[in-house]
Amino acid sequence: MNRRDLVRSAALGTILLTGSTSNARSGNRHRVKNIIFLVSDGMSTGTLAMADLLRQRKEGRSSNWLRLYREGRAQRALMDTASASSLVTDSAAASSAWGGGVRVPNGSLNVDADGQAHRPIWQTFKAAGKAVGCVTTVPITHATPAGFCVNSKSRGSMADIAEHYLGLRFDVMMGAGTEQFNPGKRPDGKDLFKAFNEQGYQVAQTRDTMLSFRPGKPALGVFDSDSLPFALDRATSPALQQIIPSLAEMTHTAVELMRGNADGFVLQVEGGKVDWAAHTNDLAALLYDQLAFDDAVGEAIRFAEQNRETLLIITTDHGNANPGLLYGANANHNFDQIQTYRQTNDWILTGVTKDTTPTQLIERIEAAQGLVIKPDDARSLLLHYTALDETGIYNPRKLPFRQLAALQTPHTAVGWAGMDHTADFVELAIVNPGHSPSSASAGLPALINNTDLHTFMLQATGVHQD
C-alpha cells in the first residue's frame, strides 16, 4: 500500500467510525469489541434481489439483509473488487484485499506481485488477544477464509494451508475439506485431525459432535470432503440434516464458543457455495444457498443486537454470472415455481448416467423441480454423457449445466450473463447496533475499494497493525 492509499484508508476508517467529517476532526471515535464479517461469495446484485423476492413470496417476510436496508439500520455502499492483476478478481485476491490490505494478483493469498507477504488481519487480531474464527460451506482451507488467515503464493496449496492453521492456533475453524486433514488423502500422509486433537482442539466431523462443543477449548469442524451439500438438497434429506450443520448453525456455534473472550472476537462467515452455484448456472442451488447465508446473517444480527459492541460487515467478494429475473407476461408465475423446487441441478445431473433414458431424465427433472422438458431436449442433454465435454470451474465431471440452465429459463424467467466472475461493484452493508444509524450513515462514502475494509476493521477495534 502506498502512502496516498494508506492516508486515504485511515481517513476513511475515521469517517466510518465517527459518522461524519466533523466528528472525525473532533476525535469522537466509536470503538467495537467484536466483528462478524459475512461474505456471500460470488453474489451478484441479482442474486441478492431474487433471494429476497423468493423469501417474500414464499415465507411472507423480507430477507434479513434487505430488511436492514428497508428499516434504515445499515450503512450502505458499493465496493470496487478489482485485484492487482485484473479488473475481474478471483476469491483469493479479493479476500486478500480484506485480509492483508493490499491488492495482490489473482490466485495469491496475501503475497503481492513482488513476492512480498502482507500480514493477514486475523493474525493481527489473534496477537491482540481476540478470539479468531472462520466458518464456511466450502473447504475451510479455500480461498476466502484463507485470505483472512495465511500467506501463500497459491490458493491451491490447501494441504499446506491446513497445516498453517494448526500452527496459528485459531479458535474456531469450521467447513468442509476432510481430504486436507485425513492422512489417507493428504500427499504427506499426515493425520491433521489427530494433530489438532493433540493440540487441545475439540474436533468434529458431524453436526451432533459440533453441537456438543463447549467454550474454553478451540474447535475444528470439518463435515464433508469437497464442500457441504447445497442448502436445498440438504433441506430435503433428513440424513444430510442429521450429519451436516447449516451455515447458520455453524455461525451460532462459533459465536457461542468465542463470545466469552475478554478481548472480544472476530469471525468470518462465508456462504461459499453461492459462488459454486453461479459458476454452474444452478438457480435452485444459488437462491437457496443465498437464503441459507441470509439465515446466518440473521444469527449475526441477533447477537449484535444483544451485544452492542459488535460490528457486522455484510458483503460479497465479487459478482458471478449476473443472473436476473427477466421481463415477460408470466414472469411472476414462472418465478414462483422456484418455491416448490425440491432439488438442485447438481442433484439432477450427478444422478444421471449414459444409461439413463430420455423418459427417466424427464421424470427426474419433473420430480426435482416440477418442470417437464421435451423428449428432444432430454436426448440432447443425454448426448453430453457420452462425451462429458462441458467445461467450467466446479464442474469436475463436465456435466451439461449450461444446457440445462438454458432449458429452464422459459420456465423460471431467470437468465444468466455467463458462468464466471464479473467486475461489478458490489453491495456492502455495515451494521453497528450500538451506534446511531442516522449519524453513522452520514459519513459513509458511496464507493470504496475492497482494501479499505482492512484499515476500517483495525480502526473500528482500535487494534494496530505491527
MIZA-952318 format. One line per field, with one value per residue: residue number from 0; x, y, z of N, C-alpha, C in turn. Coordinates in steps of 0.2 Angstrom, whole numbers. Layout:
BEGIN
n = [NUM,...] .
n_x = [X,...] .
n_y = [Y,...] .
n_z = [Z,...] .
ca_x = [X,...] .
ca_y = [Y,...] .
ca_z = [Z,...] .
c_x = [X,...] .
c_y = [Y,...] .
c_z = [Z,...] .
This chain:
BEGIN
n = [0,1,2,3,4,5,6,7,8,9,10,11,12,13,14,15,16,17,18,19,20,21,22,23,24,25,26,27,28,29,30,31,32,33,34,35,36,37,38,39,40,41,42,43,44,45,46,47,48,49,50,51,52,53,54,55,56,57,58,59,60,61,62,63,64,65,66,67,68,69,70,71,72,73,74,75,76,77,78,79,80,81,82,83,84,85,86,87,88,89,90,91,92,93,94,95,96,97,98,99,100,101,102,103,104,105,106,107,108,109,110,111,112,113,114,115,116,117,118,119,120,121,122,123,124,125,126,127,128,129,130,131,132,133,134,135,136,137,138,139,140,141,142,143,144,145,146,147,148,149,150,151,152,153,154,155,156,157,158,159,160,161,162,163,164,165,166,167,168,169,170,171,172,173,174,175,176,177,178,179,180,181,182,183,184,185,186,187,188,189,190,191,192,193,194,195,196,197,198,199,200,201,202,203,204,205,206,207,208,209,210,211,212,213,214,215,216,217,218,219,220,221,222,223,224,225,226,227,228,229,230,231,232,233,234,235,236,237,238,239,240,241,242,243,244,245,246,247,248,249,250,251,252,253,254,255,256,257,258,259,260,261,262,263,264,265,266,267,268,269,270,271,272,273,274,275,276,277,278,279,280,281,282,283,284,285,286,287,288,289,290,291,292,293,294,295,296,297,298,299,300,301,302,303,304,305,306,307,308,309,310,311,312,313,314,315,316,317,318,319,320,321,322,323,324,325,326,327,328,329,330,331,332,333,334,335,336,337,338,339,340,341,342,343,344,345,346,347,348,349,350,351,352,353,354,355,356,357,358,359,360,361,362,363,364,365,366,367,368,369,370,371,372,373,374,375,376,377,378,379,380,381,382,383,384,385,386,387,388,389,390,391,392,393,394,395,396,397,398,399,400,401,402,403,404,405,406,407,408,409,410,411,412,413,414,415,416,417,418,419,420,421,422,423,424,425,426,427,428,429,430,431,432,433,434,435,436,437,438,439,440,441,442,443,444,445,446,447,448,449,450,451,452,453,454,455,456,457,458,459,460,461,462,463,464,465] .
n_x = [4,3,9,-1,-13,-13,-15,-28,-36,-35,-41,-54,-57,-58,-69,-80,-81,-84,-95,-96,-88,-85,-86,-75,-64,-65,-62,-70,-72,-79,-78,-77,-79,-81,-81,-91,-89,-97,-98,-105,-100,-97,-109,-120,-129,-141,-143,-145,-156,-166,-166,-172,-184,-189,-190,-199,-211,-213,-212,-217,-210,-196,-179,-166,-155,-159,-169,-163,-159,-172,-177,-168,-156,-143,-127,-124,-115,-106,-94,-78,-70,-58,-43,-25,-20,-31,-46,-56,-58,-52,-57,-47,-38,-47,-51,-39,-37,-45,-40,-25,-24,-20,-20,-17,-11,-22,-26,-17,-13,-12,1,11,14,27,32,31,26,11,4,-9,-25,-32,-22,-16,-27,-28,-15,-17,-25,-38,-51,-52,-60,-67,-80,-87,-96,-89,-72,-63,-50,-51,-51,-57,-59,-45,-39,-40,-32,-19,-3,1,8,0,-17,-21,-14,-19,-17,-6,-10,-20,-11,-4,-14,-15,-3,-6,-16,-29,-46,-59,-63,-72,-80,-79,-69,-62,-52,-40,-36,-36,-26,-26,-29,-21,-6,6,3,0,-9,-20,-31,-29,-18,-23,-32,-22,-17,-26,-38,-56,-63,-73,-83,-96,-113,-119,-108,-102,-112,-110,-99,-90,-87,-70,-61,-52,-59,-62,-71,-75,-84,-87,-81,-77,-86,-99,-116,-127,-139,-153,-153,-149,-160,-170,-166,-167,-156,-144,-147,-145,-132,-124,-121,-130,-126,-130,-131,-118,-112,-119,-114,-100,-100,-105,-95,-84,-88,-86,-73,-62,-56,-64,-70,-67,-75,-76,-89,-93,-104,-100,-104,-113,-106,-101,-113,-117,-107,-111,-123,-134,-149,-158,-149,-142,-151,-157,-145,-141,-151,-149,-137,-142,-149,-139,-134,-145,-143,-131,-136,-145,-136,-128,-137,-140,-127,-120,-108,-103,-99,-105,-101,-107,-106,-100,-87,-86,-96,-105,-109,-120,-135,-153,-170,-181,-191,-208,-224,-227,-219,-220,-228,-219,-207,-212,-213,-201,-202,-207,-197,-187,-175,-158,-150,-138,-140,-149,-141,-130,-135,-137,-133,-124,-132,-145,-162,-171,-184,-183,-175,-183,-193,-185,-181,-194,-198,-189,-190,-202,-203,-206,-198,-195,-195,-185,-176,-172,-165,-155,-148,-143,-134,-122,-117,-111,-99,-95,-92,-93,-86,-79,-77,-78,-85,-81,-85,-89,-102,-118,-122,-124,-132,-144,-148,-151,-162,-171,-174,-186,-195,-193,-191,-178,-163,-145,-129,-117,-105,-95,-84,-88,-85,-92,-96,-100,-112,-111,-114,-114,-116,-120,-127,-124,-122,-129,-139,-143,-133,-122,-123,-121,-108,-103,-94,-100,-94,-81,-65,-60,-49,-50,-58,-49,-41,-52,-57,-47,-46,-59,-59,-48,-36,-19,-9,6] .
n_y = [-6,11,27,37,29,23,34,38,27,27,39,36,26,33,42,33,27,38,44,56,70,80,75,67,76,81,70,61,45,29,14,-4,-21,-33,-41,-47,-54,-56,-65,-67,-77,-73,-67,-59,-44,-46,-59,-57,-49,-58,-68,-62,-58,-71,-76,-67,-70,-83,-85,-74,-64,-52,-54,-55,-47,-37,-32,-24,-14,-9,-5,5,2,0,5,9,5,4,-7,-8,-21,-25,-34,-35,-39,-39,-32,-40,-50,-65,-76,-77,-66,-56,-59,-57,-44,-39,-46,-44,-30,-26,-25,-40,-51,-62,-78,-78,-77,-65,-62,-51,-45,-44,-53,-50,-53,-50,-46,-56,-51,-58,-64,-53,-49,-60,-59,-48,-52,-56,-68,-79,-84,-94,-99,-109,-114,-121,-129,-127,-123,-116,-102,-89,-90,-93,-81,-72,-77,-83,-83,-86,-91,-98,-101,-114,-122,-131,-141,-138,-126,-130,-136,-124,-118,-126,-122,-109,-108,-104,-100,-105,-115,-120,-130,-138,-150,-162,-170,-163,-165,-178,-192,-202,-196,-184,-178,-180,-189,-185,-185,-174,-172,-179,-172,-159,-163,-167,-155,-149,-146,-147,-158,-161,-170,-172,-165,-167,-169,-156,-148,-152,-145,-135,-119,-113,-122,-123,-125,-137,-140,-151,-156,-163,-169,-162,-151,-143,-150,-143,-131,-133,-146,-152,-148,-157,-169,-179,-187,-180,-168,-173,-176,-165,-148,-133,-117,-107,-113,-116,-104,-99,-108,-105,-91,-93,-100,-91,-79,-77,-72,-61,-50,-49,-55,-60,-65,-73,-77,-87,-89,-100,-108,-101,-95,-106,-112,-101,-102,-113,-110,-114,-112,-116,-120,-109,-98,-104,-107,-94,-89,-98,-92,-80,-83,-85,-72,-67,-74,-67,-54,-55,-58,-46,-37,-40,-39,-25,-20,-25,-26,-28,-33,-35,-42,-46,-54,-53,-52,-64,-72,-65,-66,-64,-59,-59,-49,-52,-59,-69,-68,-67,-79,-89,-87,-89,-103,-108,-109,-122,-131,-145,-151,-147,-142,-148,-160,-166,-168,-175,-187,-194,-205,-212,-222,-218,-216,-205,-204,-207,-196,-185,-188,-187,-174,-168,-173,-167,-153,-150,-146,-150,-156,-157,-172,-172,-162,-169,-180,-172,-167,-179,-183,-177,-185,-195,-190,-181,-166,-153,-138,-128,-121,-129,-140,-154,-166,-162,-160,-156,-142,-129,-131,-137,-126,-117,-123,-121,-108,-102,-107,-102,-88,-83,-77,-78,-70,-76,-88,-85,-75,-58,-40,-31,-18,-20,-25,-18,-18,-11,-13,-8,-10,-3,10,25,24,34,44,37,33,45,48,38,34,33,25,13,5,-12,-15,-5,-10,-17,-8,-1,-11,-12,1,1,-7,-2,-9,-10,-12,-22] .
n_z = [0,-5,1,-1,-3,10,18,13,17,31,34,29,38,50,47,44,57,65,59,53,45,53,66,65,65,77,85,91,93,89,96,93,100,95,78,65,50,36,21,6,-6,-22,-25,-36,-38,-43,-38,-24,-24,-30,-21,-10,-15,-17,-4,2,-6,-4,10,16,22,23,17,29,26,17,24,34,26,22,34,38,45,42,36,19,5,-11,-18,-25,-33,-39,-43,-41,-53,-62,-68,-65,-51,-43,-29,-20,-22,-19,-6,0,-1,9,19,20,16,4,-13,-22,-35,-44,-38,-28,-10,0,-4,-14,-31,-31,-23,-9,7,16,31,37,42,52,59,65,74,82,89,96,106,103,101,87,72,58,47,35,20,10,7,22,20,9,-3,2,17,19,15,25,34,31,22,6,-10,-18,-20,-21,-13,-3,6,13,18,28,37,41,48,60,66,68,78,78,85,81,68,54,42,26,18,21,15,16,29,32,34,24,13,11,3,10,20,33,48,52,59,70,75,78,88,97,100,108,103,101,91,77,65,62,63,76,85,83,89,102,106,118,126,130,125,109,93,79,65,52,40,28,12,-1,-2,8,6,-6,0,-3,-6,5,14,9,13,26,32,28,35,48,49,43,47,46,39,47,59,61,62,74,83,83,87,100,106,106,112,125,127,134,127,116,100,83,68,53,41,28,14,4,-7,-14,-24,-31,-36,-45,-54,-61,-66,-58,-53,-43,-33,-31,-26,-15,-7,-5,3,14,18,21,32,41,42,49,62,65,66,77,88,88,91,104,110,110,106,95,78,62,46,30,14,-2,-12,-25,-40,-49,-64,-65,-64,-68,-65,-78,-89,-94,-98,-90,-79,-65,-62,-67,-59,-47,-47,-42,-28,-25,-28,-26,-27,-33,-48,-48,-41,-49,-61,-57,-54,-66,-79,-93,-97,-93,-98,-110,-105,-92,-88,-90,-81,-69,-68,-67,-55,-47,-49,-54,-68,-85,-97,-115,-125,-135,-130,-119,-124,-131,-119,-114,-123,-119,-110,-116,-120,-110,-110,-106,-101,-87,-71,-55,-59,-61,-67,-79,-83,-91,-87,-92,-103,-97,-89,-98,-104,-93,-92,-99,-91,-79,-80,-77,-82,-87,-87,-90,-85,-75,-65,-62,-65,-57,-47,-30,-17,0,17,32,49,65,79,91,88,82,68,59,61,58,45,38,35,27,13,-4,-13,-11,-10,-10,-2,8,18,26,34,40,48,58,63,68,79,86,86,82,67,66] .
ca_x = [0,7,7,-8,-18,-13,-19,-35,-39,-35,-46,-60,-59,-61,-76,-84,-82,-87,-101,-96,-81,-85,-84,-68,-60,-66,-59,-75,-72,-83,-74,-81,-76,-81,-83,-93,-88,-101,-97,-109,-96,-99,-116,-122,-134,-147,-144,-147,-163,-171,-167,-176,-191,-191,-192,-205,-216,-213,-212,-221,-205,-190,-173,-163,-150,-163,-173,-158,-160,-179,-178,-163,-152,-137,-124,-123,-110,-104,-87,-74,-67,-53,-37,-19,-19,-37,-52,-61,-55,-54,-59,-41,-36,-52,-51,-33,-38,-48,-35,-19,-25,-16,-22,-12,-13,-27,-23,-12,-15,-8,8,10,17,35,34,31,20,7,1,-16,-28,-34,-16,-16,-32,-26,-10,-20,-29,-45,-53,-52,-63,-69,-84,-89,-99,-84,-67,-60,-44,-52,-48,-60,-56,-38,-36,-40,-28,-12,1,3,9,-5,-23,-22,-10,-24,-14,-1,-14,-22,-5,-3,-20,-13,2,-8,-20,-35,-50,-64,-62,-77,-82,-78,-62,-59,-46,-34,-34,-36,-20,-26,-30,-15,0,12,1,-1,-16,-21,-37,-26,-13,-27,-34,-17,-16,-31,-44,-62,-63,-80,-84,-103,-117,-120,-102,-101,-117,-108,-94,-91,-82,-65,-56,-53,-63,-61,-76,-74,-90,-88,-75,-76,-89,-105,-121,-131,-144,-159,-153,-149,-166,-175,-163,-166,-150,-140,-148,-143,-124,-121,-124,-131,-121,-132,-129,-110,-112,-121,-109,-94,-101,-106,-88,-79,-91,-84,-66,-62,-54,-68,-68,-68,-77,-78,-94,-94,-108,-96,-107,-117,-102,-101,-119,-117,-102,-114,-130,-139,-153,-161,-144,-140,-155,-157,-139,-141,-156,-145,-132,-146,-151,-133,-135,-150,-139,-126,-139,-147,-131,-126,-142,-139,-120,-119,-101,-102,-99,-107,-99,-110,-104,-98,-80,-86,-101,-104,-114,-126,-142,-158,-177,-182,-197,-212,-231,-228,-213,-222,-229,-213,-203,-215,-212,-195,-204,-209,-191,-185,-168,-154,-147,-132,-143,-152,-136,-125,-138,-139,-128,-125,-138,-151,-166,-175,-190,-181,-172,-189,-196,-181,-182,-200,-199,-185,-192,-209,-203,-207,-194,-197,-190,-179,-171,-169,-160,-149,-144,-140,-128,-116,-115,-106,-93,-94,-87,-94,-80,-81,-75,-83,-89,-76,-87,-90,-109,-121,-126,-126,-138,-150,-150,-154,-169,-175,-175,-193,-200,-192,-190,-172,-157,-139,-125,-112,-103,-89,-84,-89,-81,-97,-96,-104,-115,-108,-118,-111,-121,-117,-132,-123,-121,-135,-139,-143,-127,-116,-124,-120,-101,-101,-93,-104,-90,-75,-61,-60,-43,-52,-61,-44,-40,-58,-58,-42,-49,-65,-57,-43,-30,-14,-5,13] .
ca_y = [0,17,32,40,24,22,40,38,22,29,44,33,22,38,44,27,26,43,45,62,73,85,71,65,82,82,64,57,39,24,8,-10,-26,-39,-40,-53,-52,-61,-65,-72,-77,-74,-64,-53,-40,-50,-65,-54,-47,-63,-72,-58,-59,-78,-76,-63,-73,-90,-85,-68,-59,-50,-57,-52,-42,-31,-29,-19,-8,-6,-1,10,0,-2,10,5,7,0,-8,-10,-28,-27,-37,-32,-42,-39,-29,-46,-53,-71,-75,-77,-59,-52,-60,-54,-36,-38,-49,-40,-23,-24,-29,-45,-55,-67,-84,-77,-76,-60,-61,-47,-47,-44,-58,-48,-56,-45,-50,-57,-47,-62,-65,-47,-49,-65,-57,-43,-55,-58,-75,-78,-89,-94,-104,-108,-120,-124,-131,-122,-121,-112,-95,-84,-90,-92,-74,-68,-81,-85,-81,-92,-89,-101,-103,-121,-126,-131,-146,-133,-121,-134,-136,-117,-117,-129,-118,-102,-110,-100,-103,-109,-116,-125,-130,-144,-151,-168,-173,-159,-166,-185,-195,-206,-191,-179,-181,-181,-194,-183,-185,-167,-172,-181,-166,-154,-165,-167,-148,-147,-144,-151,-160,-163,-172,-172,-160,-168,-168,-149,-145,-153,-141,-131,-114,-115,-125,-121,-130,-138,-144,-152,-160,-166,-170,-157,-145,-145,-150,-137,-130,-136,-153,-154,-147,-162,-175,-180,-190,-175,-163,-175,-176,-159,-142,-127,-111,-103,-117,-116,-97,-98,-111,-101,-85,-95,-103,-86,-73,-75,-70,-55,-45,-49,-60,-58,-71,-73,-82,-87,-93,-101,-112,-97,-94,-113,-112,-96,-105,-119,-108,-118,-107,-118,-120,-102,-95,-107,-106,-87,-89,-101,-87,-75,-86,-84,-65,-66,-76,-62,-48,-56,-57,-39,-33,-41,-37,-19,-19,-29,-23,-33,-31,-40,-41,-51,-53,-51,-55,-71,-75,-60,-69,-59,-60,-56,-46,-56,-59,-74,-68,-69,-86,-93,-86,-93,-110,-110,-111,-129,-135,-150,-152,-143,-145,-153,-166,-169,-171,-180,-194,-196,-208,-213,-227,-215,-215,-199,-204,-207,-190,-181,-189,-185,-166,-166,-174,-162,-146,-148,-144,-155,-154,-161,-178,-170,-159,-174,-183,-168,-167,-186,-184,-175,-191,-200,-187,-177,-161,-146,-135,-124,-122,-133,-145,-159,-172,-159,-161,-151,-137,-123,-133,-137,-119,-113,-126,-119,-101,-101,-110,-98,-81,-81,-78,-78,-67,-81,-93,-84,-69,-51,-34,-27,-15,-25,-22,-18,-16,-10,-13,-7,-8,2,17,28,23,40,48,33,33,52,49,33,36,29,19,12,0,-18,-14,0,-13,-19,-2,0,-16,-11,7,0,-11,1,-13,-8,-17,-21] .
ca_z = [0,-5,6,-3,-1,17,21,12,21,38,34,28,44,55,45,45,64,69,56,49,45,59,72,63,67,85,88,94,89,92,96,94,103,90,71,61,43,32,14,1,-11,-29,-25,-40,-36,-45,-33,-18,-26,-31,-15,-6,-18,-16,3,2,-9,-1,18,18,25,19,19,34,23,14,30,36,21,22,41,39,51,39,32,13,0,-16,-17,-31,-31,-43,-40,-44,-60,-66,-66,-63,-46,-40,-22,-16,-22,-16,2,2,-1,16,24,20,15,-2,-19,-25,-41,-44,-36,-22,-4,4,-7,-19,-37,-30,-18,-3,11,20,37,37,48,58,64,69,79,87,93,100,111,102,98,79,69,51,46,28,17,6,12,27,18,2,-4,6,24,19,14,31,39,29,16,1,-17,-22,-16,-22,-8,3,12,17,22,34,42,43,53,66,69,70,83,78,90,78,60,53,35,23,16,25,12,18,36,33,32,18,7,11,0,15,25,40,51,55,64,76,77,81,94,102,102,113,100,100,83,75,58,62,66,83,88,84,94,109,108,124,127,134,120,102,89,72,62,45,39,21,9,-5,0,11,1,-7,6,-5,-6,12,17,8,15,34,33,27,40,54,49,41,50,42,40,52,65,62,64,81,87,83,92,107,108,106,114,132,127,137,122,110,94,76,65,46,39,21,10,-2,-12,-19,-30,-35,-40,-50,-59,-65,-68,-55,-50,-36,-28,-30,-22,-8,-3,-3,9,20,20,25,39,45,43,55,68,67,68,84,93,88,95,111,112,105,105,89,71,56,39,26,8,-6,-14,-32,-43,-53,-69,-66,-65,-67,-67,-85,-91,-98,-96,-85,-75,-58,-61,-68,-54,-41,-47,-38,-22,-25,-30,-21,-28,-37,-55,-46,-39,-55,-66,-54,-53,-72,-82,-100,-97,-92,-104,-110,-101,-85,-86,-90,-74,-64,-68,-65,-48,-43,-49,-57,-74,-89,-103,-121,-126,-139,-126,-114,-128,-132,-113,-113,-128,-116,-105,-120,-120,-104,-113,-104,-97,-82,-64,-50,-63,-62,-71,-85,-84,-95,-83,-96,-107,-93,-86,-104,-105,-88,-92,-101,-85,-72,-82,-75,-87,-85,-92,-91,-80,-72,-61,-65,-62,-54,-40,-26,-11,6,22,39,54,72,83,97,85,79,61,55,61,55,38,35,33,23,6,-8,-16,-8,-13,-6,3,13,24,31,38,43,54,63,66,72,85,90,85,77,63,68] .
c_x = [4,5,0,-14,-19,-17,-26,-39,-40,-41,-53,-62,-62,-68,-81,-86,-86,-94,-101,-89,-80,-83,-77,-63,-60,-63,-64,-76,-76,-80,-79,-76,-75,-83,-85,-93,-91,-100,-101,-105,-99,-107,-117,-128,-141,-149,-147,-155,-168,-171,-172,-183,-194,-193,-198,-211,-218,-215,-216,-216,-199,-184,-170,-158,-154,-168,-169,-159,-167,-180,-172,-158,-145,-134,-123,-119,-109,-96,-84,-70,-61,-47,-31,-18,-25,-42,-57,-57,-57,-55,-52,-38,-41,-52,-44,-33,-41,-43,-29,-19,-22,-19,-16,-15,-18,-23,-18,-16,-11,-1,7,14,25,37,34,25,17,3,-6,-20,-30,-28,-15,-20,-30,-20,-12,-25,-36,-46,-54,-56,-65,-74,-86,-93,-95,-78,-64,-54,-45,-50,-50,-58,-48,-35,-36,-35,-21,-9,3,3,3,-11,-24,-18,-13,-21,-10,-5,-17,-17,-4,-8,-18,-8,-1,-13,-26,-41,-56,-63,-67,-79,-81,-71,-59,-52,-39,-32,-33,-29,-20,-27,-24,-9,6,9,0,-8,-17,-27,-33,-21,-17,-30,-29,-15,-21,-37,-50,-63,-70,-80,-92,-107,-118,-114,-101,-106,-115,-102,-95,-86,-76,-59,-57,-56,-62,-67,-75,-79,-92,-82,-74,-79,-96,-111,-125,-137,-151,-159,-152,-156,-171,-172,-162,-159,-144,-140,-145,-135,-121,-124,-125,-126,-123,-131,-122,-109,-113,-116,-103,-95,-101,-99,-83,-82,-89,-77,-66,-60,-58,-66,-69,-70,-79,-83,-94,-99,-105,-99,-112,-113,-102,-107,-120,-112,-106,-121,-135,-143,-156,-155,-142,-144,-156,-151,-138,-146,-153,-140,-136,-148,-145,-132,-139,-147,-135,-130,-142,-142,-129,-131,-142,-132,-119,-112,-98,-103,-100,-105,-102,-109,-103,-91,-80,-93,-100,-110,-120,-132,-147,-165,-179,-189,-201,-219,-231,-222,-215,-223,-223,-209,-205,-214,-206,-197,-205,-203,-189,-178,-165,-152,-142,-135,-145,-146,-131,-128,-140,-132,-129,-130,-145,-155,-169,-181,-188,-178,-178,-192,-192,-181,-189,-201,-195,-187,-199,-209,-203,-203,-196,-192,-184,-174,-168,-164,-154,-145,-140,-134,-122,-113,-111,-99,-90,-89,-88,-88,-83,-79,-80,-87,-84,-78,-89,-97,-112,-125,-128,-132,-144,-152,-154,-161,-174,-178,-183,-197,-199,-191,-183,-167,-151,-134,-119,-111,-97,-90,-85,-85,-86,-95,-101,-107,-111,-113,-114,-116,-118,-123,-131,-121,-127,-134,-139,-136,-121,-117,-121,-113,-99,-100,-97,-100,-83,-71,-61,-55,-45,-55,-55,-43,-46,-59,-53,-44,-55,-64,-52,-36,-25,-10,2,17] .
c_y = [6,22,35,36,23,28,40,33,24,34,41,29,27,40,39,26,32,45,52,65,77,81,68,70,82,76,60,50,34,17,2,-16,-32,-37,-47,-51,-57,-60,-70,-72,-78,-71,-58,-50,-43,-56,-62,-52,-52,-67,-68,-59,-66,-79,-72,-67,-80,-90,-79,-63,-57,-54,-52,-46,-36,-28,-23,-13,-5,-2,4,9,-1,4,6,9,2,-1,-11,-16,-30,-30,-33,-34,-41,-35,-34,-50,-61,-70,-75,-70,-55,-53,-57,-47,-34,-40,-45,-33,-21,-28,-34,-48,-60,-74,-84,-75,-71,-60,-57,-49,-47,-49,-56,-50,-50,-48,-50,-54,-52,-64,-59,-47,-54,-63,-51,-46,-57,-65,-74,-84,-88,-100,-103,-115,-124,-126,-125,-119,-117,-105,-90,-84,-89,-85,-70,-71,-82,-82,-87,-89,-92,-103,-111,-126,-128,-136,-142,-128,-124,-134,-129,-116,-120,-125,-111,-102,-105,-104,-107,-109,-122,-124,-137,-145,-157,-170,-169,-161,-174,-188,-199,-202,-186,-182,-183,-187,-192,-183,-179,-167,-174,-175,-161,-156,-165,-160,-145,-145,-149,-152,-163,-165,-173,-167,-161,-167,-160,-146,-147,-149,-136,-125,-116,-118,-123,-127,-131,-143,-145,-158,-164,-166,-163,-150,-148,-146,-144,-136,-133,-143,-156,-153,-153,-169,-175,-182,-184,-170,-166,-175,-169,-153,-137,-122,-107,-107,-116,-109,-96,-102,-107,-95,-88,-97,-97,-80,-71,-73,-63,-49,-45,-55,-57,-65,-69,-79,-81,-92,-95,-104,-107,-96,-101,-114,-107,-99,-110,-116,-112,-114,-109,-118,-113,-98,-97,-107,-98,-86,-92,-96,-81,-77,-85,-77,-64,-68,-70,-56,-49,-55,-50,-35,-34,-39,-31,-16,-23,-26,-29,-29,-37,-38,-47,-49,-51,-54,-61,-72,-70,-62,-63,-61,-56,-54,-51,-57,-64,-74,-70,-76,-90,-93,-90,-100,-113,-112,-118,-133,-139,-151,-147,-146,-150,-160,-170,-172,-176,-187,-197,-200,-209,-218,-224,-214,-208,-198,-203,-199,-185,-182,-187,-177,-164,-167,-169,-155,-144,-146,-150,-153,-159,-166,-176,-166,-164,-178,-179,-168,-174,-187,-182,-180,-196,-197,-183,-171,-154,-144,-131,-126,-125,-137,-150,-165,-169,-161,-155,-146,-131,-125,-134,-131,-116,-116,-123,-112,-99,-103,-105,-91,-79,-82,-77,-74,-71,-86,-92,-77,-63,-46,-29,-24,-18,-21,-23,-15,-16,-9,-13,-5,-3,9,19,27,29,44,44,33,40,52,43,35,31,24,19,6,-6,-17,-9,-4,-16,-14,-1,-5,-14,-4,6,-3,-7,-3,-10,-13,-16,-19] .
c_z = [0,0,5,-1,6,21,20,16,28,39,33,35,49,53,46,53,67,66,52,50,51,65,71,66,74,88,92,91,93,91,96,97,98,83,69,54,39,25,10,-5,-18,-30,-30,-36,-37,-40,-27,-19,-26,-25,-10,-9,-17,-8,5,0,-6,7,20,22,21,21,24,32,21,19,33,32,22,29,42,44,48,36,25,8,-6,-16,-23,-29,-35,-39,-43,-51,-65,-64,-63,-58,-46,-33,-18,-16,-18,-8,4,3,6,21,25,19,9,-8,-22,-31,-40,-42,-30,-16,0,2,-13,-25,-36,-25,-11,1,15,25,37,43,54,62,68,75,84,91,97,106,110,100,91,77,61,51,38,25,12,10,16,25,11,3,1,13,24,18,20,36,37,23,12,-6,-21,-18,-17,-17,-2,8,16,21,28,39,45,49,60,70,72,76,84,82,87,71,59,45,32,21,20,22,14,25,37,30,26,12,6,7,4,20,32,42,55,60,71,79,80,87,99,104,106,110,101,93,82,67,57,65,74,87,89,89,101,111,114,124,131,130,113,99,82,70,55,44,33,18,4,-3,4,5,0,-2,4,-4,1,16,15,9,23,36,33,33,47,54,47,44,45,43,46,59,66,65,72,85,88,88,99,110,110,110,122,132,129,132,116,105,88,72,57,44,31,18,4,-8,-16,-25,-34,-39,-46,-56,-64,-67,-64,-50,-43,-31,-26,-25,-15,-4,-1,3,15,22,24,32,44,47,49,61,70,70,76,89,93,92,102,114,107,104,99,82,66,50,34,18,4,-9,-22,-35,-47,-57,-70,-68,-64,-69,-73,-86,-95,-94,-90,-80,-68,-57,-62,-62,-48,-41,-43,-31,-20,-27,-24,-21,-33,-44,-53,-45,-45,-60,-63,-54,-60,-75,-90,-102,-96,-98,-104,-105,-94,-83,-86,-83,-68,-63,-65,-58,-44,-43,-52,-64,-79,-96,-109,-122,-130,-135,-121,-118,-129,-125,-112,-117,-124,-112,-109,-121,-114,-106,-111,-100,-91,-75,-60,-54,-65,-67,-78,-87,-87,-91,-87,-100,-103,-90,-92,-105,-99,-88,-94,-95,-79,-74,-79,-80,-84,-90,-94,-86,-76,-68,-65,-61,-59,-48,-36,-20,-5,11,29,44,61,76,89,94,81,71,57,55,58,48,34,33,29,16,1,-12,-13,-12,-8,0,9,19,29,36,43,49,60,66,70,79,89,90,80,74,65,62] .
